[in-house]
Amino acid sequence: MRSSHQPSYFELALWFCGALVLLFVVAPLAGMALHSSWPSLRETAADAEVQRSIRLTLLTSLAGTLVFSLIAIPFAWLLARHTFPGKRFLLGLIDLPIVIPHSTAGIALLGVLNRDSPAGRIAESLGFSFIGHPAGIAVAMAFVSSPFLINAARDGFAAVPERLEKSALTLGASPGRVFFTISLPLASRSLLTGFVMMFARGLSEFGAVLIVAYHPMITPILIYERFTSFGLSYARSVAVLFLAICLLVFIVLRLVSGGPRHADR
């Protein structure tokens, strides 16, 4: 049983700082929601263009996360298990999409995905172009959000006791079997957290997607387009609806990735 604890002035000051942080995050979102009427939200929810936009945003972010995870997770294991010259530089390079302006990221991707590039020519041979296509949107989303998955997966694999992997190898298990039966399951909590964070970050991407594929419109671009064309009231209802859907999806994914909670000790 926990003993009663009288908070000190220092702890009260810390709680006050925490309350200010929460107010800073919640107040703008709550204000936006309170300024939206139910009739406008119902009308927005019934708008076919808004429905298509939200569906496209969810599916492209999910697709980009799923496809990229197939190569990011094995790479994260290598980063967790091996030390080599230039590793710190490589880790900094992985984090670069987080810190560069996302319009810059879009311009960089445009040079790689345009029709004259090798990737563009391959896409053309398959009957589509990355520019102005959901595939281009998924690539842009994955580019700016990939560090969240890589870093979370690397930390998860680093927390797996290496002696377990070595013991399995000495008992005759192949490296692949060790990875899929020991490393991957034991790091699964971190992998799921990274997956959720990458997916959630992809949902909010604007700048890179704006340059690579203005059409078809994902929801962040639709909100911007309605704001510039019709004003705040038209954009606000879309923003509130998208915020509610993202919050619901994020809570569900967090519950799935969180697993069982241990009781307080």
C-alpha positions as CSV (number, residue, x, y, z in Angstrom):
1,M,0.0,0.0,0.0
2,R,1.3,3.4,-0.8
3,S,2.0,5.8,2.0
4,S,0.3,9.2,1.9
5,H,2.5,11.8,0.4
6,Q,2.2,15.6,0.8
7,P,3.5,17.2,-2.4
8,S,6.3,19.7,-1.9
9,Y,6.3,23.2,-3.3
10,F,8.7,22.0,-6.0
11,E,6.3,19.2,-7.1
12,L,3.4,21.7,-7.1
13,A,5.5,23.9,-9.4
14,L,6.2,21.0,-11.7
15,W,2.5,20.1,-11.8
16,F,1.7,23.8,-12.6
17,C,4.2,23.6,-15.5
18,G,2.5,20.4,-16.7
19,A,-0.9,22.1,-16.6
20,L,0.5,24.9,-18.7
21,V,1.8,22.4,-21.3
22,L,-1.5,20.7,-21.5
23,L,-3.3,24.0,-21.8
24,F,-1.0,25.0,-24.6
25,V,-1.9,21.7,-26.5
26,V,-5.5,21.4,-25.7
27,A,-6.8,25.0,-25.8
28,P,-6.4,25.6,-29.5
29,L,-8.0,22.3,-30.4
30,A,-10.8,22.7,-27.9
31,G,-11.4,26.2,-29.2
32,M,-11.6,25.0,-32.8
33,A,-14.1,22.3,-31.8
34,L,-16.2,24.7,-29.8
35,H,-16.5,27.1,-32.7
36,S,-17.9,24.4,-35.0
37,S,-21.6,23.7,-35.1
38,W,-23.2,20.3,-35.3
39,P,-25.0,21.1,-38.5
40,S,-21.8,22.1,-40.2
41,L,-20.1,19.0,-39.0
42,R,-22.9,16.8,-40.2
43,E,-22.8,18.5,-43.6
44,T,-19.1,18.1,-43.8
45,A,-19.3,14.4,-42.8
46,A,-21.8,13.8,-45.7
47,D,-19.6,15.6,-48.2
48,A,-18.3,13.1,-50.7
49,E,-15.1,15.0,-51.4
50,V,-14.3,15.1,-47.7
51,Q,-15.0,11.4,-47.4
52,R,-12.7,10.6,-50.3
53,S,-10.0,12.8,-48.9
54,I,-10.1,11.2,-45.4
55,R,-10.1,7.7,-46.9
56,L,-7.2,8.5,-49.2
57,T,-5.2,10.0,-46.3
58,L,-5.7,7.0,-44.0
59,L,-5.0,4.4,-46.7
60,T,-1.8,6.1,-48.2
61,S,-0.3,6.6,-44.7
62,L,-1.0,3.0,-43.8
63,A,0.3,1.7,-47.1
64,G,3.5,3.8,-46.8
65,T,4.1,2.6,-43.2
66,L,3.4,-1.1,-44.1
67,V,5.7,-1.2,-47.1
68,F,8.5,0.8,-45.5
69,S,8.4,-1.3,-42.4
70,L,9.5,-4.4,-44.4
71,I,12.9,-2.8,-45.0
72,A,13.1,-0.5,-42.0
73,I,12.8,-3.1,-39.3
74,P,15.7,-5.4,-40.5
75,F,17.8,-2.2,-40.9
76,A,17.0,-1.2,-37.4
77,W,18.2,-4.5,-36.1
78,L,21.5,-4.0,-37.9
79,L,21.8,-0.6,-36.3
80,A,21.1,-2.0,-32.8
81,R,23.5,-5.0,-33.1
82,H,26.5,-3.6,-35.0
83,T,29.0,-0.8,-34.4
84,F,30.9,0.5,-37.4
85,P,32.7,3.7,-38.6
86,G,30.3,6.5,-39.4
87,K,27.4,5.0,-37.5
88,R,26.8,8.3,-35.7
89,F,26.7,10.1,-39.0
90,L,24.3,7.5,-40.4
91,L,22.0,7.9,-37.4
92,G,22.0,11.7,-37.9
93,L,21.2,11.1,-41.6
94,I,18.2,8.9,-40.7
95,D,16.8,11.8,-38.5
96,L,17.2,14.3,-41.3
97,P,13.6,14.1,-42.7
98,I,12.4,15.3,-39.3
99,V,14.4,18.5,-39.2
100,I,14.4,19.7,-42.9
101,P,11.5,21.9,-44.1
102,H,9.0,19.6,-45.6
103,S,8.6,21.7,-48.7
104,T,12.3,21.0,-49.2
105,A,11.6,17.3,-48.7
106,G,8.9,17.5,-51.4
107,I,11.3,19.2,-53.9
108,A,13.9,16.5,-53.2
109,L,11.4,13.7,-53.7
110,L,10.2,15.4,-56.9
111,G,13.7,15.0,-58.3
112,V,13.6,11.3,-57.6
113,L,10.1,10.5,-58.5
114,N,9.6,12.6,-61.7
115,R,9.0,10.8,-65.0
116,D,12.6,11.2,-66.2
117,S,14.1,9.5,-63.1
118,P,14.8,5.8,-62.9
119,A,11.9,5.4,-60.4
120,G,9.6,7.4,-62.6
121,R,10.5,5.3,-65.7
122,I,9.8,2.1,-63.8
123,A,6.4,3.5,-62.6
124,E,5.6,4.6,-66.2
125,S,6.3,1.0,-67.4
126,L,3.8,-0.2,-64.8
127,G,1.2,2.2,-66.1
128,F,1.2,5.0,-63.5
129,S,3.3,8.1,-62.4
130,F,4.3,8.9,-58.9
131,I,3.5,12.6,-59.5
132,G,-0.2,13.2,-58.7
133,H,-0.8,9.6,-57.7
134,P,-1.6,7.9,-54.4
135,A,1.7,6.1,-54.6
136,G,3.6,9.4,-54.6
137,I,1.6,10.5,-51.6
138,A,2.5,7.3,-49.7
139,V,6.2,7.8,-50.6
140,A,6.1,11.4,-49.4
141,M,4.4,10.4,-46.1
142,A,6.9,7.6,-45.5
143,F,9.9,9.8,-46.2
144,V,9.0,12.4,-43.5
145,S,7.8,9.9,-41.0
146,S,10.3,7.0,-41.4
147,P,12.6,8.1,-38.5
148,F,9.9,7.4,-36.0
149,L,9.7,3.7,-36.9
150,I,13.5,3.2,-37.4
151,N,14.4,4.8,-34.1
152,A,11.7,3.0,-32.1
153,A,12.6,-0.3,-33.7
154,R,16.4,0.2,-33.1
155,D,15.7,1.0,-29.4
156,G,13.5,-2.1,-29.1
157,F,16.1,-4.4,-30.6
158,A,18.8,-2.9,-28.4
159,A,16.8,-3.7,-25.3
160,V,16.6,-7.4,-26.3
161,P,19.3,-9.3,-24.4
162,E,22.0,-10.3,-27.0
163,R,22.8,-13.4,-25.0
164,L,19.5,-14.9,-26.0
165,E,20.2,-14.5,-29.6
166,K,23.7,-16.0,-29.2
167,S,22.4,-18.9,-27.2
168,A,19.9,-19.8,-29.9
169,L,22.7,-19.6,-32.5
170,T,24.9,-21.9,-30.6
171,L,22.0,-24.4,-30.3
172,G,21.9,-24.5,-34.1
173,A,19.2,-22.0,-35.0
174,S,19.8,-20.0,-38.2
175,P,20.2,-16.2,-38.0
176,G,16.8,-15.8,-39.8
177,R,15.1,-18.1,-37.3
178,V,16.7,-16.2,-34.4
179,F,15.5,-12.9,-35.8
180,F,11.9,-14.0,-36.4
181,T,11.4,-16.1,-33.2
182,I,13.5,-14.2,-30.6
183,S,14.5,-10.7,-31.7
184,L,11.2,-9.7,-33.4
185,P,8.8,-11.0,-30.7
186,L,10.8,-9.5,-27.8
187,A,11.0,-6.1,-29.5
188,S,7.4,-6.2,-30.7
189,R,6.1,-3.5,-28.3
190,S,8.7,-1.0,-29.6
191,L,8.0,-2.0,-33.2
192,L,4.3,-1.4,-32.7
193,T,4.9,2.0,-31.1
194,G,7.1,3.0,-33.9
195,F,4.5,1.8,-36.4
196,V,1.8,3.9,-34.8
197,M,4.0,7.0,-34.6
198,M,5.0,6.7,-38.3
199,F,1.4,6.1,-39.4
200,A,0.2,9.1,-37.3
201,R,2.9,11.4,-38.5
202,G,2.1,10.4,-42.1
203,L,-1.5,11.4,-41.6
204,S,-0.5,15.0,-40.8
205,E,2.0,15.6,-43.7
206,F,1.3,18.6,-45.8
207,G,4.4,20.2,-47.4
208,A,6.0,17.2,-49.1
209,V,2.7,15.9,-50.4
210,L,1.7,19.3,-51.6
211,I,4.6,19.4,-54.0
212,V,4.5,15.7,-55.1
213,A,0.8,15.3,-55.4
214,Y,-1.6,18.2,-54.9
215,H,-4.3,16.1,-56.5
216,P,-5.8,13.8,-55.4
217,M,-6.2,15.8,-52.2
218,I,-5.3,14.3,-48.9
219,T,-7.2,16.0,-46.0
220,P,-4.5,18.4,-44.8
221,I,-4.3,19.8,-48.4
222,L,-8.1,19.9,-48.6
223,I,-8.3,21.9,-45.4
224,Y,-5.7,24.4,-46.8
225,E,-7.6,24.6,-50.1
226,R,-10.9,25.3,-48.4
227,F,-9.3,27.9,-46.1
228,T,-7.7,29.8,-49.0
229,S,-10.8,29.5,-51.2
230,F,-13.7,29.9,-48.9
231,G,-12.4,31.0,-45.5
232,L,-12.0,29.8,-42.0
233,S,-15.5,28.5,-41.3
234,Y,-15.4,26.1,-44.3
235,A,-12.0,24.8,-43.3
236,R,-12.7,24.5,-39.6
237,S,-15.4,21.9,-39.9
238,V,-13.2,19.6,-42.1
239,A,-10.3,20.1,-39.6
240,V,-12.5,19.2,-36.6
241,L,-13.9,16.1,-38.4
242,F,-10.4,14.9,-39.4
243,L,-9.0,15.6,-35.9
244,A,-11.8,13.5,-34.4
245,I,-11.1,10.6,-36.8
246,C,-7.3,10.8,-36.3
247,L,-7.8,10.8,-32.5
248,L,-10.0,7.8,-32.7
249,V,-7.6,5.9,-34.9
250,F,-4.7,6.9,-32.8
251,I,-6.4,5.7,-29.6
252,V,-7.3,2.4,-31.1
253,L,-3.8,1.8,-32.4
254,R,-2.3,2.9,-29.0
255,L,-4.5,0.4,-27.2
256,V,-3.5,-2.4,-29.7
257,S,0.2,-1.6,-29.3
258,G,0.1,-1.0,-25.6
259,G,-0.8,-4.5,-24.6
260,P,-1.6,-5.5,-21.0
261,R,-0.8,-3.0,-18.3
262,H,1.1,-4.0,-15.2
263,A,-0.6,-3.1,-12.0
264,D,1.1,-0.3,-9.9
265,R,3.5,-1.6,-7.4
